[in-house]
Each structure stands twice: as C-alpha cells, then as structure tokens.
C-alpha cells in the first residue's frame, strides 16, 4: 500500500514538469516568431524612415538651412550608406557636399565630392541649380582625380559590358531551352497524280480530284436527291402497276409520277454532265496537298531507319534525341 502511494506521488509530481517543459518550448517558439516579425517590420520601418528623413533634408536645403541638412544627411551616408536606391544616394552626396561648400567647409565638401565621383565618375553638376563657384570647385576636383576617375570609369564600363554579355548569354540559353521544349511545326507536301478518265465519273469524282470541294459536294447532293426521286418514282409505278397497265381512273396521277421520274432522271444526268465539263475545264495532271502539324519534341525517342547504299546493300540503324 505504501509503495502504491509513493508511485502515485512520483507520477503526480512528474506531470507538471512535462507540462512546464511544453509551455517553455511554446514560449520559445513564440519569442522566435515575434523576433522574426519584428526584424521584418524593422527593415520596412528603416527604409520608410530613410526616405522620410531624406525628404526632410531636401526641404531643409531648399530653405537654406545647410547646418540642419548636414546633420540629417551625415548619419544616412556614414559610416555606411542606408540608401537602398543608388540614385537617392548620389543625390544625398551632392546635397551634403554642396551644404558643406555653402558653409565654407571645403575639406568636408572635397571628401563628399570625392565619394560621389568614386561612385559615378562621369557625374556633372547642373549649372542652372548650382552656383558657378561650386561648379569650379567640383571641376577642379575632377581634374586632380582625372587618372583615378578614368580608371574607375573604364572599370565600370567593363562591368557594364560584362553584365550585358551575361544577360545576353542568359537570354540565349533561355531561348535555346524554349526551343527545345517548344513543339515543331512540320509541313507535309503530298503530290497526287490526277487521272483524266475520272472527270467523266458520276458524283463529281473529277471535281473532287481537282480539289474543288464545294462544287463536288454540291453536285453530289443534287445527284443523290434527283436520283433518289427518280428511283423512288420508278419503284412506285413498278410496284403499283406490275403489268404495266394503268386504269383510266389512275392514268392522270400515274402520268404525273412518270413525269417526275423522267424529269428527276434528266436532272440527274444534267448535273452529271455539268460536273464532268467543269472537271475537264479545271483538270490538272497533279495536285499538291499541304498539311501542317505540330509535333512535341520527345527526348530519348528512338526510331529505326534504313537507307540503300549506292554500291549495293543497305544500312540500318537507330536515331533519336538524347
């Protein structure tokens, strides 16, 4: 009994420890997820605050508050740039250098202009917006750093050229891959020989042979309808009057059916004649049939082939795309 109670006490003491460990793990996971979310939001806030701060610096520069402009821009550029966009960074360096120049701090203005030129060696100041004194100061720096700037310019040109070549090569590879995956348009040309005697066959055989589908189906439909009417009228008279003698009371109706039989028969032969004449007029010794089909490029598809040799014998093999 005592043993049972001790075991029960031990089990009841162990359960909360397991629950506590699970709670600790869940808290750790929550903390990590919160930290990840906070880091993403911090990055977004930093980019947003950088833009807002930069806009504030621009406004200060427009109002001639160059001390405030320097205070705002320096932390955005040094010790590392906080700009995500290169154009904004170049504009910030320009504003900072000009602010130093307006304050008479030539050393810091020189340093800012040098950093700007290292980033963009071919940069020029706008004479409409910048006073002539600042432009002269800037051009003197460019003359002193000419050799270095030429090297940087060549290096940037080589990098741009290499980047274009890489993009061109990547585009070419993409096109090659697309061509490999795209279906093939195959054009099959079949030359069929026409026979002149087929022009005189019924049911527009000559017209179909010449490739005149519309004329052919029109002639066929007219011949079929007229032939069925003529055959139907003949069959009716033969069944109704097997001896060939028609009573006087039925003579008028029998004559009308006979007219229908003869008229539809003549129409049948008239269509046949017109069809034959048209086939003879438009007759060609041969005709071409062009069919275009799309085939998928199936890799590892093997086909057997054979070809005769000029000196005798033949060659057989397997061909396919690997």
C-alpha positions as CSV (number, residue, x, y, z in Angstrom):
1,X,0.0,0.0,0.0
2,X,2.8,2.4,0.8
3,X,4.6,1.5,-2.4
4,X,1.5,2.3,-4.4
5,X,1.1,5.7,-2.7
6,X,4.8,6.6,-3.3
7,X,4.4,5.7,-7.0
8,X,1.3,7.8,-7.2
9,X,3.1,10.8,-5.6
10,X,6.0,10.5,-8.0
11,X,3.7,10.3,-11.1
12,X,1.8,13.4,-9.9
13,X,5.0,15.3,-9.4
14,X,6.4,14.4,-12.8
15,X,3.3,15.5,-14.8
16,X,3.6,19.2,-14.1
17,X,7.3,19.1,-15.1
18,X,6.3,17.7,-18.5
19,X,3.6,20.4,-18.9
20,X,6.1,23.1,-17.8
21,X,8.6,21.9,-20.4
22,X,6.0,22.1,-23.1
23,X,5.0,25.5,-22.1
24,X,8.6,26.6,-22.1
25,X,9.1,25.3,-25.7
26,X,5.9,27.0,-26.9
27,X,7.1,30.3,-25.3
28,X,10.5,30.0,-27.1
29,X,8.8,29.4,-30.4
30,X,6.5,32.4,-29.9
31,X,9.5,34.6,-29.0
32,X,11.4,33.5,-32.1
33,X,8.4,34.2,-34.3
34,X,7.9,37.6,-32.7
35,X,11.6,38.4,-33.2
36,X,11.4,37.4,-36.9
37,X,8.3,39.5,-37.4
38,X,9.9,42.4,-35.6
39,X,13.1,42.2,-37.8
40,X,11.0,42.3,-41.0
41,X,9.0,45.2,-39.7
42,X,12.2,46.9,-38.6
43,X,13.6,46.7,-42.1
44,X,10.5,48.1,-43.6
45,X,10.5,50.9,-41.0
46,X,14.1,51.7,-41.7
47,X,13.6,52.0,-45.5
48,X,10.5,54.2,-44.8
49,X,12.3,56.4,-42.2
50,X,15.3,56.8,-44.6
51,X,13.0,58.1,-47.3
52,X,11.2,60.4,-44.9
53,X,14.5,61.7,-43.5
54,X,15.9,62.3,-46.9
55,X,12.8,64.3,-47.9
56,X,13.2,66.3,-44.8
57,X,16.9,67.0,-45.7
58,X,15.8,68.2,-49.2
59,X,13.3,70.6,-47.6
60,X,16.0,72.0,-45.3
61,X,18.4,72.5,-48.2
62,X,15.7,74.3,-50.2
63,X,15.1,76.7,-47.3
64,X,18.9,77.3,-47.0
65,X,19.2,75.5,-43.6
66,X,22.5,73.8,-44.5
67,X,23.6,73.0,-41.0
68,X,20.4,71.0,-40.5
69,X,20.9,69.4,-43.9
70,X,24.4,68.2,-42.8
71,X,23.1,66.9,-39.5
72,X,20.3,64.9,-41.3
73,X,22.4,63.5,-44.2
74,X,25.6,62.6,-42.4
75,X,24.1,59.6,-40.4
76,X,22.4,58.4,-43.6
77,X,25.7,58.2,-45.5
78,X,28.4,57.5,-42.9
79,X,29.8,55.1,-41.8
80,X,27.7,53.0,-44.2
81,X,25.0,54.1,-46.6
82,X,21.5,53.4,-45.6
83,X,20.0,54.1,-49.0
84,X,18.6,51.2,-51.0
85,X,18.5,53.2,-54.2
86,X,21.7,54.4,-55.9
87,X,20.1,57.4,-57.4
88,X,19.0,58.6,-53.9
89,X,22.5,58.0,-52.5
90,X,24.1,60.1,-55.3
91,X,21.6,62.9,-54.7
92,X,22.3,62.8,-51.0
93,X,26.0,63.0,-51.6
94,X,25.5,66.0,-53.9
95,X,23.3,67.8,-51.3
96,X,25.8,67.1,-48.5
97,X,28.8,68.3,-50.5
98,X,27.0,71.5,-51.5
99,X,25.9,72.1,-48.0
100,X,29.5,71.9,-46.8
101,X,30.6,74.2,-49.6
102,X,27.9,76.8,-48.7
103,X,29.1,76.6,-45.0
104,X,32.7,77.2,-46.2
105,X,33.8,73.7,-45.1
106,X,35.9,73.0,-48.2
107,X,37.6,69.9,-46.7
108,X,34.4,68.0,-46.0
109,X,32.9,69.3,-49.3
110,X,36.0,67.8,-51.0
111,X,35.6,64.5,-49.2
112,X,31.9,64.3,-50.2
113,X,32.5,65.2,-53.8
114,X,35.3,62.5,-54.0
115,X,33.0,59.9,-52.7
116,X,30.3,61.0,-55.2
117,X,32.9,60.8,-58.1
118,X,34.1,57.4,-57.0
119,X,30.5,56.2,-57.3
120,X,29.8,58.0,-60.6
121,X,33.0,59.3,-62.3
122,X,31.1,61.0,-65.2
123,X,28.8,63.0,-62.8
124,X,28.2,66.6,-63.7
125,X,26.6,69.4,-61.7
126,X,23.7,71.3,-63.2
127,X,24.7,75.0,-63.8
128,X,21.0,76.0,-63.5
129,X,20.7,74.8,-59.9
130,X,24.3,75.1,-58.7
131,X,26.3,78.4,-58.4
132,X,29.4,78.8,-60.6
133,X,31.8,78.8,-57.6
134,X,30.6,75.3,-56.6
135,X,30.9,74.1,-60.2
136,X,34.5,75.4,-60.4
137,X,35.4,73.7,-57.1
138,X,33.9,70.5,-58.3
139,X,35.6,70.6,-61.7
140,X,39.0,71.3,-60.0
141,X,38.5,68.1,-58.0
142,X,37.7,66.2,-61.2
143,X,40.9,67.5,-62.9
144,X,43.0,66.4,-59.9
145,X,41.4,63.0,-59.8
146,X,41.4,62.5,-63.6
147,X,43.6,59.4,-63.8
148,X,41.8,57.7,-60.9
149,X,38.4,58.6,-62.3
150,X,39.4,57.3,-65.8
151,X,40.4,54.0,-64.3
152,X,37.1,53.8,-62.3
153,X,35.2,54.8,-65.4
154,X,36.8,52.1,-67.5
155,X,36.2,49.5,-64.8
156,X,32.6,50.5,-64.6
157,X,32.3,50.3,-68.4
158,X,33.9,46.8,-68.3
159,X,31.5,45.7,-65.6
160,X,28.5,47.1,-67.5
161,X,29.7,45.4,-70.7
162,X,30.3,42.1,-68.8
163,X,26.8,42.4,-67.3
164,X,25.2,42.9,-70.7
165,X,27.1,39.9,-72.1
166,X,26.0,37.8,-69.2
167,X,22.4,38.9,-69.7
168,X,22.7,38.2,-73.4
169,X,24.1,34.8,-72.8
170,X,21.3,34.0,-70.2
171,X,18.7,35.2,-72.7
172,X,20.2,33.0,-75.4
173,X,20.2,30.0,-73.1
174,X,16.6,30.7,-72.2
175,X,15.7,30.8,-75.9
176,X,17.5,27.5,-76.5
177,X,15.6,25.9,-73.7
178,X,12.3,27.2,-75.0
179,X,13.2,25.9,-78.5
180,X,13.9,22.5,-77.0
181,X,10.6,22.4,-75.2
182,X,8.5,24.0,-77.9
183,X,6.7,21.8,-80.5
184,X,8.0,21.5,-84.1
185,X,5.8,22.7,-87.0
186,X,6.1,20.1,-89.7
187,X,4.9,20.9,-93.2
188,X,4.0,17.8,-95.3
189,X,3.5,18.3,-99.0
190,X,1.9,15.4,-100.9
191,X,1.8,15.4,-104.7
192,X,-1.2,13.4,-106.0
193,X,-1.5,12.2,-109.6
194,X,-4.8,13.0,-111.4
195,X,-6.4,10.7,-113.9
196,X,-8.3,12.3,-116.8
197,X,-10.9,9.5,-117.1
198,X,-12.1,10.3,-113.5
199,X,-13.6,13.5,-115.0
200,X,-16.4,11.5,-116.6
201,X,-17.4,9.6,-113.5
202,X,-20.7,10.4,-111.7
203,X,-21.0,12.0,-108.3
204,X,-18.4,14.7,-109.0
205,X,-15.3,12.4,-108.8
206,X,-13.4,14.7,-111.3
207,X,-14.2,17.8,-109.3
208,X,-13.1,16.2,-106.0
209,X,-9.9,15.1,-107.9
210,X,-9.2,18.7,-108.8
211,X,-9.7,19.8,-105.2
212,X,-13.0,21.6,-105.8
213,X,-14.7,20.5,-102.6
214,X,-17.6,23.0,-102.7
215,X,-18.5,22.2,-106.3
216,X,-18.1,18.5,-105.7
217,X,-20.4,18.3,-102.6
218,X,-23.0,20.5,-104.4
219,X,-23.0,18.1,-107.4
220,X,-23.1,15.0,-105.2
221,X,-26.1,16.3,-103.2
222,X,-28.1,17.3,-106.3
223,X,-27.4,14.0,-108.0
224,X,-28.3,12.0,-104.9
225,X,-31.6,13.8,-104.4
226,X,-32.6,13.7,-108.0
227,X,-31.5,10.0,-108.3
228,X,-33.5,9.0,-105.2
229,X,-36.6,10.8,-106.5
230,X,-36.3,9.2,-110.0
231,X,-35.7,5.7,-108.5
232,X,-38.5,6.2,-106.0
233,X,-41.0,7.1,-108.7
234,X,-39.9,4.2,-110.9
235,X,-40.2,1.8,-107.9
236,X,-43.7,3.1,-107.0
237,X,-45.0,2.6,-110.6
238,X,-43.4,-0.8,-110.9
239,X,-44.9,-1.9,-107.5
240,X,-48.3,-0.3,-108.2
241,X,-48.7,-1.5,-111.8
242,X,-46.5,-4.6,-112.2
243,X,-48.1,-5.5,-115.5
244,X,-47.6,-2.0,-117.0
245,X,-51.3,-1.4,-117.5
246,X,-52.8,1.6,-115.7
247,X,-56.6,2.0,-115.2
248,X,-58.2,5.1,-116.8
249,X,-59.1,6.5,-113.4
250,X,-55.4,6.4,-112.3
251,X,-53.9,7.4,-115.6
252,X,-53.5,11.1,-114.7
253,X,-51.7,10.6,-111.4
254,X,-49.6,7.8,-112.9
255,X,-48.6,10.1,-115.7
256,X,-47.6,12.9,-113.2
257,X,-45.4,10.4,-111.3
258,X,-43.9,9.3,-114.6
259,X,-43.1,12.9,-115.4
260,X,-41.4,13.2,-112.0
261,X,-39.4,10.1,-112.7
262,X,-38.2,11.2,-116.1
263,X,-37.6,14.9,-115.0
264,X,-35.6,13.9,-112.0
265,X,-33.6,11.4,-114.0
266,X,-32.9,14.1,-116.7
267,X,-31.8,16.5,-113.9
268,X,-29.5,13.8,-112.5
269,X,-27.8,13.4,-115.9
270,X,-27.7,17.2,-116.4
271,X,-25.9,17.7,-113.2
272,X,-23.5,14.8,-114.1
273,X,-22.8,16.5,-117.5
274,X,-22.1,19.9,-115.9
275,X,-19.9,18.4,-113.3
276,X,-17.9,16.5,-116.0
277,X,-17.5,19.6,-118.2
278,X,-16.3,21.6,-115.2
279,X,-13.9,18.8,-114.2
280,X,-12.4,18.7,-117.7
281,X,-12.0,22.5,-117.9
282,X,-10.2,22.7,-114.5
283,X,-8.3,19.5,-114.9
284,X,-4.7,19.4,-113.7
285,X,-2.3,16.4,-114.2
286,X,-1.3,16.6,-110.5
287,X,-2.2,18.5,-107.3
288,X,-0.5,19.3,-104.1
289,X,-1.9,18.7,-100.6
290,X,-0.1,20.7,-97.8
291,X,-0.7,19.7,-94.2
292,X,0.9,21.4,-91.2
293,X,1.1,19.6,-87.9
294,X,2.7,20.4,-84.5
295,X,4.9,17.7,-83.0
296,X,6.2,17.6,-79.5
297,X,10.0,17.3,-79.0
298,X,10.2,14.0,-77.2
299,X,13.6,13.3,-75.8
300,X,15.1,9.8,-75.8
301,X,12.7,8.8,-78.5
302,X,14.4,6.2,-80.8
303,X,13.5,5.4,-84.3
304,X,14.7,2.7,-86.7
305,X,15.9,3.8,-90.1
306,X,17.2,2.2,-93.2
307,X,18.8,3.5,-96.4
308,X,20.2,1.7,-99.5
309,X,23.9,2.1,-100.4
310,X,24.9,3.1,-104.0
311,X,27.4,0.2,-104.3
312,X,24.7,-2.3,-103.1
313,X,23.3,-3.4,-99.8
314,X,21.7,-1.2,-97.1
315,X,22.4,0.4,-93.8
316,X,20.1,0.1,-90.8
317,X,20.3,1.9,-87.5
318,X,18.6,3.8,-84.7
319,X,18.2,7.5,-84.5
320,X,16.9,9.7,-81.7
321,X,17.5,12.8,-79.5
322,X,19.4,12.3,-76.2
